[in-house]
Every structure is written in structure tokens, then in C-alpha cells.
């Protein structure tokens, strides 16, 4: 099993969620986040004063999928989250050793 974390622009969330559901992803965790990378934030003018906005709003999506779904999930994320502009985000893939469903005690892929 793999855990796929994607940090994307907030306006892409609904499109990404729908696309992942279409390919069979059964659940996901979504967290509001703030950060910067190459984008480096931007400056805004408020009442005549300039402010630097370092951390930009992002959304982090986390899904755990079987190994055989990994490529399809990553391709779907890249295709739907891409706007072509700087700051589109990142995808991180990590191995998952075990999953336990708290309610039933099921373990492994059946618990996802």
C-alpha cells in the first residue's frame, strides 16, 4: 500500500476529488495548509502600506491506495491539479506498512 499526499491550489480541490472518485479512490483526508516554494509568496497593498504574504493557501489531500492503483492515482492528480502556473503543488508517495480500521480491527488493504 502507498500513501499519496498532494499539496495543491485550493480552487482545484473539487475537480481533483471528483476525478479520484471516478477512478475508484474510496476515501481521502483533506487539510487546509499554507506554504510556499518557488512561488515565494507575494506583496499586497492595504491602506497604503505594503505587506508581504509569505505563506499562500494550499490544500493537502491524503489517500492510501493499493500498489496497483498508484500510477493511476498519480496520473489523475497531475492531470487534474495542473494549471500550468507556478505553485501548482507537489505529490509525495510513501510506503504504508499497515492499516487498522479502529471500529472492526480489520488490518491491511481491507481496512482502507
C-alpha positions, 0 to 999 in steps of 0.5 A: 500500500502507498500513501499519496499526499498532494499539496495543491491550489485550493480552487482545484480541490473539487475537480481533483476529488471528483476525478479520484472518485471516478477512478475508484479512490474510496476515501481521502483526508483533506487539510487546509495548509499554507506554504510556499516554494518557488512561488515565494509568496507575494506583496499586497497593498492595504491602506497604503502600506505594503505587506508581504504574504509569505505563506499562500493557501494550499490544500493537502489531500491524503489517500492510501491506495493499493500498489496497483492503483498508484500510477493511476492515482498519480496520473489523475492528480497531475492531470487534474491539479495542473494549471500550468502556473507556478505553485501548482503543488507537489505529490509525495508517495510513501510506503504504508506498512499497515492499516487498522480500521479502529471500529472492526480491527480489520488490518491491511488493504481491507481496512482502507 
